[in-house]
Amino acid sequence: MASQARQRKGKVPNNPPEIDVDLPESASVARIAAGQPTPRSTLGSPLTSHATYKRSGVGDLGAGPRRHISLSQVELLPWLCCMAPAIFLFATYAFVFFSVIFSTFLAELVTALLTLITWLWISNLSLASFAGVFKMRQAAAIDWHAKLHEMPLDARAGLKHIVLLPNYMEAEKMLKETLDNLARSRLAKSCVHIVLAMEAREGPAGREKAERIMAEKKHLFADIFATYHPQNLPGEVAGKSSNTQWAFREALRRYGASLSKRDLSRVFLTVADADTLLHPQYLSALTYQGLLMDKEERSWTIWQPPVLLVRNIFSVPALTRTSSHAALIFELATLASQHIFPAFAYSSYSMTLALASHPEVDGWDVDVIAEDHHMYCKCYFAALWELSHAKKEHEKQVGDGNEIQLVPQVKVQAVFCPAVSYLVESTEGYTASLFARFQQARRHTQGIVELGYVFLQWFRLSSSIGFMKVPWRTHFSISMIAAKMHTIHVIAVAQYDGVQNMEELFVVFSLPGLNLPLEKVHQMCLLHRDPVPAGRFAYWIWHGGFSELFQELSSSWSGMNGAEQALLAAISQISGIMLLYALTCAMVVADMVEGTYYTNADSKAPITSAMHINPVAERQEEDEPETPKEQGPPSRLEMPGLPEGRRSWLWRTGLFLYVYADTMLSGYPACCCWGMVPGMLAGWSLLRRGTDFEYIVAMKPE
């Protein structure tokens, strides 16, 4: 089935037409607007010499065909790279499983190693995310629009923001809330252009919904229009990435006549989920940060806010809420500290049009699921390919290419103005919400294939220019990207598998040095198997069972060596790192409930005026100041139903215990339900069908 899927995606014309090369990004935009072929790559690019020739959906027909590096290529190397993540996954699981069967010592050793790696990783995340809490508080206290307004007029001339909102079957009320929140930005009326990226699959009802929304909200922005991504386009995987690419192309066609004459590094492109509320100061903050950079640095930068899944955190099941805590820690930590692992684009992010329309990028790929991570990797390698082409040309002309070094150019710049989103939740009840979260986890774990994409780009680059000509610094940087993906999708979940195996060994044989009588262990096992254990458990507690067990555990703890203590602490999740983990989550949730991040959301500076993008043709533009209108207090969209205001220390302590209980009781079950099981399904799907994934839509509260 994998080969059939790859053949289906690999159908390409035999003799592709010629494509111009070495044209600037502005020329790309102009050609797209005129319906002419896109300059896809420079001469000598692997996109010409290796990759198959394919279209990026019918949406690219006006822009001409394109070449790109893809795991969907019908070649041996892409196939091996595509299979590699699944092979790593199942090989690790199998090794952990069979080590338990054949060697207790080996099982302990493997589990201890996985636990050490995971503990170091979680320790780094916990410490970095704790620092990230204070960075968010600091950023929220700054009036970014006032700082932007203080910049000279010529420094902020020509600023544009295009916001893409890909969505499918989203509630109309939710989309309107998202637009109302975007309208809180002081840049909204002057230079924010909204693209409602709809799916044609919704039928007439979707078009009617989009028309109603645009009619009601058009006065809030410089421009707003809708695109309708057709279904069943050849070579596409239905989902956010292909929809975003269609909307991106349509936006360039609509604004192309104007954009082709501008500095594209001053045109900011933001992709946001339909339920994501960007901070009202986010667009001003990223604009201010971007304008402080030179054009080259700005063109290779991706801006990322911390995405907090907290809008409905108190109404979802504990297993779902636990995944919110993990996502919070992970995303906040990667933005706060990038000394070891780089940050990836995630969910809602921004970049310049110069980067998105770069010949080696050419927008979003249409045959992927994890559009955010994939886009980061694609942009990362695009910079390296550009340098490799320049190095080759320099060697031809001068004979020495050592002056040009292939060093990473793309970076993710944190904007610590948080964006908030919903957790998956069904209106049909508790069980339906858990199933909806499982469906979403299936989609998320399909991102494991991006590890293969990194391998493919890495191998192509090394073979094109020579492995030794790529600096070791660059090799190390790429390896850290691969290591991060491997840790997320393989190591962390395999550690759970190993710990579960060790728990079984603990119950059956007991740990060395733990002098629990096997009769008591057997009684405890029977207690857990009892269908109605509450009465017996209370009786056991009343007669000193807990005190006796605590004394035995305390005396046994002192008799263990350091490795055994670390392993037991990992199994029980009792450690200072887990306390810090829970404390960080509780602090962020408390700040959200109290409105700490929104005390300075509405800037006191005048509304910025800027040149609008004329969707039809260039017009004479003036920079006239606009008087801000008096507005009442904004509705509480970030945490519906919860009033803002300071809470007592008793409430904060209760919140910490609430989060810690989630972590203690639901941490490993959540890892199993949202990590291991969906991950195995994703790996199996990868082995059977290749990259022919099915995009799964998760339910959101209405």
C-alpha positions in Angstrom: 0.0 0.0 0.0 2.9 2.4 0.7 4.2 1.9 -2.8 0.7 2.5 -4.3 0.3 5.7 -2.3 3.8 6.9 -3.3 3.0 6.1 -7.0 -0.3 8.0 -6.7 1.5 11.1 -5.3 4.4 10.7 -7.8 2.4 11.1 -11.0 4.2 13.9 -12.8 4.5 15.1 -16.4 7.4 13.6 -18.4 8.8 16.8 -19.8 8.3 19.8 -17.5 8.5 23.3 -19.0 11.5 25.4 -18.2 11.5 27.5 -15.1 13.4 30.8 -14.7 16.1 30.9 -12.1 17.9 33.4 -9.9 15.0 35.9 -9.6 14.3 37.9 -6.4 11.3 37.1 -4.2 9.4 40.2 -5.4 9.6 38.9 -8.9 8.0 35.7 -7.6 5.1 37.7 -6.3 4.7 39.6 -9.5 4.6 36.4 -11.6 2.1 34.8 -9.3 -0.2 37.8 -9.6 0.2 37.7 -13.4 -0.4 34.0 -13.6 3.1 33.2 -14.8 5.5 30.4 -13.7 7.2 30.8 -10.4 11.0 31.0 -10.2 11.5 27.8 -8.1 15.2 27.4 -7.5 18.7 28.4 -8.5 20.8 26.3 -10.9 22.3 23.3 -9.3 19.6 23.0 -6.7 18.7 19.5 -5.6 15.2 20.5 -6.4 16.3 20.3 -10.1 18.6 17.4 -9.9 16.9 15.0 -7.5 13.3 15.9 -6.7 10.4 14.8 -8.8 8.5 17.3 -10.8 5.1 18.0 -9.2 2.5 20.6 -8.7 1.5 21.9 -5.3 -2.2 21.4 -6.0 -4.4 23.1 -8.6 -3.9 26.3 -6.5 -0.4 26.5 -8.0 -1.4 26.0 -11.6 -1.3 29.8 -12.3 2.1 29.9 -10.7 3.4 27.0 -12.7 4.8 23.6 -11.6 7.3 23.4 -8.9 10.0 21.0 -7.6 10.6 20.2 -4.0 12.2 17.7 -1.7 9.5 15.4 -0.5 9.1 12.1 1.2 6.5 11.4 -1.4 9.1 11.0 -4.1 9.2 7.6 -5.8 12.9 7.0 -5.1 14.8 4.7 -2.8 16.3 7.4 -0.5 13.0 9.2 0.2 11.4 5.8 0.9 14.1 4.8 3.4 13.9 8.2 5.1 10.1 7.9 5.2 10.3 4.4 6.8 13.1 5.3 9.3 11.0 7.0 12.0 8.6 4.0 12.1 11.6 1.6 12.3 13.2 3.6 15.1 9.9 3.6 17.0 9.1 -0.1 16.8 12.7 -1.2 17.2 12.9 0.8 20.5 9.6 -0.6 21.7 10.6 -4.2 20.8 14.0 -3.9 22.5 12.4 -2.6 25.7 9.7 -5.4 25.6 12.1 -8.3 24.9 14.6 -7.1 27.4 12.0 -7.7 30.1 11.4 -11.2 28.9 15.0 -12.3 28.5 17.0 -10.3 31.0 15.9 -8.4 34.1 19.3 -6.7 34.4 19.1 -5.5 30.8 15.5 -4.3 31.3 16.6 -2.3 34.4 19.6 -0.9 32.5 17.5 0.1 29.4 14.8 1.6 31.6 17.3 3.5 33.7 19.0 4.9 30.5 15.6 6.0 29.1 14.6 7.4 32.4 17.9 9.3 32.7 17.4 10.8 29.2 13.8 11.7 29.9 14.6 13.1 33.3 17.3 15.3 31.9 15.0 16.5 29.2 12.1 17.2 31.6 14.5 18.9 34.0 15.6 21.2 31.2 12.0 21.9 30.2 10.9 22.6 33.8 13.7 25.0 34.5 13.4 26.8 31.2 9.7 27.0 31.4 9.8 28.4 34.9 12.0 31.2 33.5 9.6 31.6 30.7 6.8 32.5 33.1 8.6 35.6 34.1 9.5 36.5 30.5 5.8 36.3 29.7 5.0 38.6 32.6 7.7 41.0 31.6 6.5 41.1 27.9 2.9 41.6 29.0 3.8 44.6 31.0 5.3 46.4 27.9 3.2 48.6 25.7 4.6 47.3 22.4 2.4 49.5 20.2 3.7 52.6 22.1 7.3 51.5 21.4 6.4 50.9 17.8 4.7 54.3 17.6 7.9 56.0 18.9 9.9 54.7 16.0 10.5 57.2 13.1 7.9 57.3 10.4 10.3 56.2 7.7 11.4 53.2 9.9 7.8 51.9 10.0 6.7 52.8 6.5 5.3 50.1 4.3 4.3 47.8 7.1 1.8 45.1 6.2 0.3 42.1 8.0 -1.5 39.3 6.3 -3.2 36.9 8.7 -4.2 33.4 7.4 -6.9 31.6 9.3 -7.2 28.1 7.9 -10.3 26.4 9.2 -12.7 23.5 8.5 -16.1 23.0 10.1 -15.4 25.5 12.8 -18.3 27.2 14.6 -19.2 30.6 13.3 -19.3 32.0 16.8 -15.7 30.9 17.4 -14.5 32.5 14.2 -16.2 35.8 15.0 -14.5 35.7 18.5 -11.1 35.2 16.8 -11.7 38.2 14.5 -13.0 40.3 17.4 -9.8 39.6 19.3 -7.6 40.4 16.3 -9.4 43.7 15.9 -8.1 44.7 19.4 -4.7 45.2 17.8 -4.0 48.9 17.1 -2.7 47.9 13.7 -6.0 46.2 12.7 -7.7 48.9 10.6 -4.5 50.3 9.1 -2.5 47.3 7.9 -4.0 44.0 9.0 -5.5 41.9 6.1 -7.5 38.8 7.0 -7.7 35.7 4.9 -10.4 33.3 5.9 -9.0 30.1 4.5 -12.2 28.0 4.1 -12.5 24.5 2.8 -14.8 24.0 -0.2 -15.7 20.6 1.3 -18.1 22.5 3.6 -20.3 23.2 0.7 -22.7 26.1 0.3 -23.1 26.3 4.1 -19.4 27.2 4.4 -19.6 29.9 1.8 -22.7 31.4 3.5 -20.9 31.3 6.8 -17.9 33.1 5.4 -20.0 35.7 3.7 -21.9 36.5 6.9 -18.6 36.8 8.9 -17.0 39.1 6.3 -20.1 41.3 6.1 -20.2 41.7 9.9 -16.4 42.1 10.5 -15.1 43.9 7.4 -15.1 47.3 9.1 -12.6 46.1 11.7 -9.7 45.5 9.3 -7.9 47.0 6.4 -9.3 44.1 4.3 -10.9 40.7 4.7 -11.7 38.1 2.1 -12.2 34.3 2.0 -10.6 31.5 0.0 -12.1 28.1 -0.7 -9.7 25.3 -0.9 -11.0 22.6 -3.4 -11.0 19.0 -2.2 -9.3 15.9 -3.8 -6.6 17.9 -5.6 -3.9 15.6 -7.0 -0.8 15.1 -4.7 -2.5 16.7 -1.7 -3.2 15.6 1.8 -6.3 17.4 3.0 -5.5 19.5 6.0 -4.1 22.7 7.4 -0.9 22.8 5.3 -2.6 22.4 1.9 -5.4 24.8 2.9 -2.8 27.4 4.0 -0.9 27.0 0.8 -4.1 27.7 -1.2 -4.9 30.7 0.9 -1.3 31.9 0.6 -1.4 31.7 -3.2 -4.8 33.5 -3.4 -3.5 36.3 -1.1 -0.5 36.8 -3.4 -2.8 37.0 -6.4 -5.1 39.5 -4.6 -2.3 41.8 -3.4 0.4 40.9 -5.9 0.3 44.1 -7.9 1.1 46.1 -4.8 3.4 43.6 -3.0 5.7 43.2 -6.0 6.9 46.8 -5.6 7.5 46.6 -1.9 10.2 45.4 0.5 8.8 41.9 1.3 10.7 41.8 4.6 8.3 44.4 5.9 5.3 42.3 5.0 4.5 39.9 7.8 2.6 36.7 7.3 0.8 35.1 10.3 -0.8 31.7 10.4 -3.2 31.1 13.3 -5.7 28.4 14.2 -9.3 29.3 14.1 -9.7 29.1 17.9 -6.4 30.9 18.7 -6.6 34.3 20.4 -3.4 36.2 19.6 -2.4 38.7 22.3 -3.7 42.2 21.3 -0.1 43.4 21.4 1.4 40.5 19.5 1.4 42.0 16.0 2.9 45.2 17.4 5.5 43.3 19.4 6.7 41.2 16.4 6.7 44.3 14.2 8.8 46.2 16.7 11.2 43.3 17.1 11.4 42.8 13.3 12.1 46.4 12.5 15.1 46.4 15.0 16.7 43.7 12.8 18.4 44.3 9.5 16.7 43.1 6.3 18.7 39.9 6.1 18.1 38.8 9.6 14.4 39.8 9.5 14.0 37.7 6.3 15.2 34.5 7.9 13.3 34.9 11.2 10.1 33.1 12.3 8.3 34.7 15.2 6.5 32.4 17.7 4.3 33.3 20.7 3.8 30.8 23.6 0.6 28.9 22.7 -1.4 28.1 25.9 -4.2 25.5 25.6 -6.1 26.9 28.6 -9.4 28.5 27.4 -11.4 25.6 28.7 -8.9 23.9 30.9 -11.3 23.5 33.9 -14.0 21.8 31.9 -12.1 19.0 30.1 -11.3 15.5 31.5 -8.1 15.2 33.6 -6.4 13.2 31.0 -6.9 16.0 28.4 -5.9 18.6 31.0 -2.6 16.8 31.7 -1.7 17.0 28.0 -2.3 20.8 28.2 0.2 21.0 31.1 2.8 19.1 29.0 2.3 21.3 25.9 2.6 24.4 28.1 5.9 23.3 29.6 7.3 22.1 26.3 6.4 25.1 24.2 7.3 27.7 26.8 10.6 26.0 27.6 11.7 25.8 24.0 11.1 29.5 23.5 12.7 30.5 26.8 15.9 28.5 26.1 17.3 27.4 22.8 20.8 26.7 23.9 20.5 23.0 23.3 17.4 22.3 21.2 16.0 24.8 18.7 12.5 26.0 18.9 10.1 25.0 16.1 7.2 26.9 14.7 4.1 25.6 16.4 0.3 26.1 15.7 0.3 29.9 15.3 3.4 31.7 14.1 4.6 34.5 11.8 7.3 35.1 9.2 8.0 37.7 6.5 6.7 37.3 3.0 10.3 37.4 1.9 10.8 34.0 3.6 7.5 32.5 2.6 8.0 33.4 -1.0 11.7 32.6 -1.1 12.4 30.4 -4.2 13.6 27.5 -2.1 10.5 27.7 0.1 7.6 28.7 -2.1 5.0 28.5 0.6 3.7 25.5 2.4 3.9 21.9 1.1 0.6 20.2 0.4 1.5 16.6 1.2 2.2 16.9 4.9 0.2 16.9 8.1 2.5 18.7 10.7 2.6 22.0 8.7 4.2 24.0 11.5 7.2 21.8 12.2 7.6 21.0 8.5 7.6 24.7 7.5 10.3 25.4 10.0 12.5 22.6 8.7 11.8 23.6 5.1 12.9 27.2 5.8 15.9 26.1 7.8 17.2 24.0 4.9 16.2 26.7 2.3 18.8 29.0 3.8 21.5 26.3 3.7 20.6 25.5 0.0 20.9 29.1 -0.9 24.4 29.2 0.7 25.4 26.0 -1.0 24.5 27.4 -4.4 26.4 30.6 -3.7 29.4 28.5 -2.5 29.4 26.5 -5.8 29.1 29.6 -7.9 32.0 31.2 -6.0 34.1 28.1 -6.5 33.5 28.3 -10.2 34.4 31.9 -10.5 37.2 32.3 -8.0 38.2 28.7 -7.4 37.9 28.9 -3.6 34.6 28.6 -1.9 35.9 28.6 1.7 34.8 32.2 2.1 31.2 31.1 2.1 30.3 28.9 5.1 27.1 26.9 5.3 25.9 28.0 8.7 22.3 28.1 9.9 20.4 31.3 9.2 16.8 30.6 10.2 15.9 31.2 13.8 12.7 31.2 15.8 12.3 34.5 17.7 10.1 34.3 20.8 7.4 36.9 21.3 6.3 36.4 24.9 2.8 37.7 24.4 0.8 34.5 24.8 -1.7 33.1 22.4 -4.5 31.0 23.9 -6.5 28.2 22.4 -9.1 25.6 23.3 -8.4 22.1 24.3 -10.3 19.4 22.4 -13.7 19.0 24.0 -17.0 17.4 22.8 -20.4 18.6 23.7 -21.5 15.0 23.9 -20.0 14.4 27.3 -16.9 13.0 29.1 -16.3 9.9 27.0 -16.8 11.7 23.7 -14.3 14.3 24.8 -11.7 11.7 25.6 -12.3 10.1 22.2 -11.9 13.5 20.5 -8.6 14.0 22.3 -7.5 10.6 21.1 -8.3 11.5 17.5 -6.3 14.7 17.8 -3.4 12.7 19.3 -3.5 10.5 16.3 -3.0 13.5 14.1 -0.2 15.0 16.3 1.8 11.7 16.4 1.7 11.6 12.6 4.3 14.4 12.8 6.9 11.6 13.5 7.4 11.5 9.7 9.1 14.9 9.9 12.1 13.2 11.4 12.4 11.4 8.0 12.1 14.7 6.2 15.0 16.1 8.2 17.1 13.1 7.3 16.2 13.4 3.6 17.1 17.1 3.5 20.3 16.4 5.4 21.4 13.6 3.1 20.5 15.7 0.0 22.5 18.7 1.2 25.5 16.6 2.2 25.6 14.7 -1.1 25.2 17.8 -3.1 28.0 19.8 -1.7 30.0 17.2 0.1 29.7 16.0 3.7 33.0 17.5 4.8 32.3 20.8 3.2 29.3 21.3 5.6 30.7 22.8 8.9 30.5 20.6 11.9 28.5 23.3 13.6 25.8 22.9 11.0 25.9 19.1 11.3 25.4 19.5 15.0 22.6 21.9 14.6 20.8 19.6 12.2 21.4 16.6 14.6 19.8 18.6 17.4 16.7 19.1 15.3 16.5 15.3 14.6 17.3 14.5 18.3 14.5 16.7 19.5 12.0 15.0 17.2 13.3 11.6 18.2 13.0 12.4 21.9 9.4 13.7 21.5 8.1 10.8 19.4 10.2 7.9 20.5 12.4 8.3 23.7 9.8 9.9 25.9 7.1 7.3 25.1 9.5 4.4 25.2 10.5 5.4 28.7 6.8 5.1 29.7 6.8 1.6 28.2 10.0 0.7 30.2 8.7 2.1 33.4 5.5 0.1 33.1 7.5 -3.0 32.6 9.6 -2.1 35.7 6.4 -1.6 37.7 5.4 -5.1 36.8 8.8 -6.4 37.9 8.4 -4.4 41.1 5.0 -6.0 41.9 6.0 -9.5 41.0 9.6 -9.7 42.3 10.0 -6.4 44.2 13.0 -4.2 43.7 16.3 -5.2 45.2 16.6 -3.7 48.6 12.8 -3.2 49.0 11.9 -5.6 51.8 8.1 -5.8 51.2 6.9 -9.3 51.9 5.4 -10.9 48.8 2.3 -11.7 50.7 1.6 -8.0 51.2 2.4 -7.3 47.6 -0.1 -10.0 46.7 -2.7 -8.4 49.0 -2.2 -5.0 47.4 -2.6 -6.5 44.0 -5.9 -8.2 45.1 -7.0 -4.9 46.5 -6.5 -3.2 43.1 -8.3 -6.0 41.4 -11.3 -5.8 43.7 -14.3 -4.3 41.9 -15.4 -2.5 45.0 -12.2 -1.8 47.0 -13.2 1.4 48.8 -14.4 -0.4 52.0 -11.4 -2.6 52.3 -9.1 0.3 51.6 -10.7 2.4 54.3 -10.5 -0.5 56.7 -6.8 -1.0 55.9 -6.1 2.7 56.5 -8.1 2.8 59.8 -6.0 -0.1 61.2 -2.7 1.6 60.5 -2.0 0.0 57.1 -0.8 3.2 55.5 1.5 4.1 58.5 3.0 0.6 58.4 3.6 0.7 54.7 5.1 4.2 55.0 7.6 3.0 57.6 8.6 0.0 55.6 9.1 2.2 52.5 11.1 4.7 54.4 13.4 2.1 55.9 13.8 0.4 52.5 14.5 3.8 50.7 17.7 4.2 52.8 18.8 0.8 51.8 18.7 1.5 48.1 21.5 2.7 46.0 21.3 6.0 44.0 20.2 4.2 40.8 17.3 2.4 42.5 16.2 5.6 44.3 16.2 7.5 41.0 14.2 4.7 39.3 11.6 4.5 42.1 11.3 8.3 42.1 10.7 8.3 38.3 8.0 5.6 38.7 6.2 7.4 41.4 6.8 10.9 39.9 7.9 12.2 43.3 10.8 14.6 42.7 11.7 18.3 42.9 11.5 18.5 39.1 7.9 17.3 39.0 7.1 19.8 41.8 8.6 22.6 39.7 6.8 21.3 36.6 3.4 21.5 38.5 4.3 24.9 40.0 5.1 26.4 36.6 1.8 25.2 35.1 -0.1 26.5 38.1 1.5 29.9 37.8 0.6 30.2 34.1 -3.0 29.1 34.7 -3.3 31.5 37.6 -1.9 34.4 35.6 -4.4 33.6 32.8 -7.4 33.5 35.3 -6.3 36.7 36.9 -5.7 38.5 33.6 -2.0 39.2 34.4 -1.0 39.0 30.7 -3.8 41.4 29.6 -3.4 44.3 32.0 -1.6 46.3 29.2 -3.4 44.7 26.3 -5.1 47.9 25.1 -2.3 50.3 24.2 -2.5 54.0 25.1 -0.7 55.0 22.0 -2.6 56.4 18.9 -3.8 53.9 16.3 -1.0 53.4 13.8 -1.8 54.4 10.2 0.0 52.7 7.4 -0.2 52.2 3.7 -3.0 49.8 2.9 -2.5 47.0 0.3 -4.8 47.7 -2.6 -6.2 44.3 -3.6 -6.7 45.4 -7.3 -4.0 48.0 -8.2 -1.7 50.6 -6.7 -3.4 53.8 -5.5 -2.2 57.0 -4.0 -1.7 56.3 -0.3 -1.5 58.8 2.6 -0.3 58.5 6.1 -3.0 60.2 8.0 -3.4 59.8 11.7 -6.5 58.0 12.9 -8.3 59.0 16.0 -8.9 56.1 18.3 -12.5 55.4 19.2 -13.7 55.0 22.7 -14.4 51.4 23.5 -15.9 49.7 26.4 -14.1 46.9 28.3 -13.4 43.9 26.0 -15.3 40.8 26.6 -13.5 38.0 28.4 -12.6 35.7 25.5 -9.4 34.2 26.9 -11.0 32.3 29.8 -14.8 32.2 29.2 -16.9 32.4 32.3 -14.1 33.3 34.7 -13.9 36.9 36.0 -10.5 38.6 36.1 -9.0 39.7 39.3 -6.5 38.6 42.0 -7.1 35.4 43.8 -6.2 34.5 47.3 -3.1 32.5 48.3 -5.4 29.7 49.4 -6.9 29.6 45.9 -3.4 29.5 44.4 -2.3 26.7 46.7 -5.4 24.8 45.7 -4.7 25.3 42.1 -1.1 24.0 42.5 -2.4 20.9 44.3 -5.0 20.5 41.5 -2.3 20.6 38.8 0.1 18.3 40.8 -2.7 15.8 41.3 -3.3 15.8 37.5 0.4 15.1 37.0 0.7 12.4 39.6 -2.5 10.5 38.7 -2.9 11.2 35.0 0.7 11.7 33.8 1.5 8.1 32.7 -2.0 7.2 31.6 -2.0 10.3 29.4 1.4 9.3 28.0 -0.1 6.0 27.1 -3.4 7.3 25.7 -2.1 10.3 23.8 1.5 9.2 23.1 2.2 5.5 22.9 -1.0 4.1 21.4 -1.5 6.9 18.8 2.3 6.8 18.1 2.2 3.1 17.3 -0.8 3.7 15.0 1.0 6.5 13.3 4.1 4.3 12.9 2.1 1.4 11.5 0.3 3.7 9.1 3.7 5.0 8.0 4.9 1.5 7.3 1.8 0.5 5.4 0.8 3.7 3.5 3.9 5.9 3.6 3.0 9.6 3.8 -0.6 9.1 2.6 -1.9 10.2 6.0 -5.5 11.0 6.8 -6.1 14.4 8.3 -8.2 14.1 11.4 -10.2 17.0 12.6 -10.6 17.4 16.4 -13.8 18.7 18.0 -13.8 22.1 19.8 -16.3 23.5 22.3 -19.1 25.6 20.8 
